[in-house]
Amino acid sequence: MGTEQLKEELHQFVDKGDKRLLQMMQAVAKAYFEGDYTVPGDSMSVEEYKERIRGAKSNIEAGHFTTQEDLEREMKQW
């Protein structure tokens, strides 16, 4: 998908979005323009990105995750 197509699709999301979506998009855009968040190495393909999301969802559904409370308890032991 080219840049113009991406812009058009994002405009459609903005037009249809509720306040929560617009706030999330605004936060991402602000973070993008305020800093350089590049990471060395190869970029992920869209399919690899989607596969990682599917894997993360599977882990969550299987109960393989750390709650905020567990993480805070663990941090106190560092």
N, C-alpha and C positions, 0 to 999 in steps of 0.2 A: 504494500500500500504506500503510495507516494505521500509527500508532505501535504499537498493540497487536499487529498482525500482524508488524511488524518484530521486536518483542520476542520473540514466540513463535518466529519463525524463528531468531533468534539463539540462543535457549535450545536449540533442536534442534541447532544447530551445536556449541554447547558440550557437549551430551550426547554427541555423536558424535565430537568432536574429539580428536586426539592431543595430546601435550605441546607439539609445535611450534605447532600452530594456537592452542592456549590461550595460549601465551606471546606470540604475535603479537597476539591479541585483547587481552590484558592491556596490552601496550605501547601499542596504539592508545587504549585507554580511559584509561590514565594520562596520555598526552600530551593528550588531549582535556580532561581535568579539571584539568590543571596549567597550561594556558596558553590564550590567545586566539589562535587561528590563522586568524582571519577574513581574507579577502582582498576588497578592494573590487571591485565589478563584479557582473555577472550570474552567477548560479550555472549550472552545466552541467546539462543534462537527462541522464537516465540513458542515452538513446540517444547523445547527444554523447560522454559519458564512454566508453561501449562502443566507439564509433567511434575515439576517440583510442587506446584500448587496441589495437584491431585494427591501426591505423596503426603503432603502436610495435612490435607483433609483426612486422609486415611489414618494417619497417626492420631489425629484428634479424636476421630470416631472410635479408635481402638483404646483410647484413654492414655495414650503416650504423650503426655504434656506436663508441664510444671505450672502450678497455679501461682498467682502473685504472692499469696501467703507463704507457700513453700519456698519460693525464691527469696523472699525477705528473710525467712528463718535461716536459709542456707548462707545468705550474705553475712549474717551476724557471726557466722563461724569462720569467716575468712580471716 
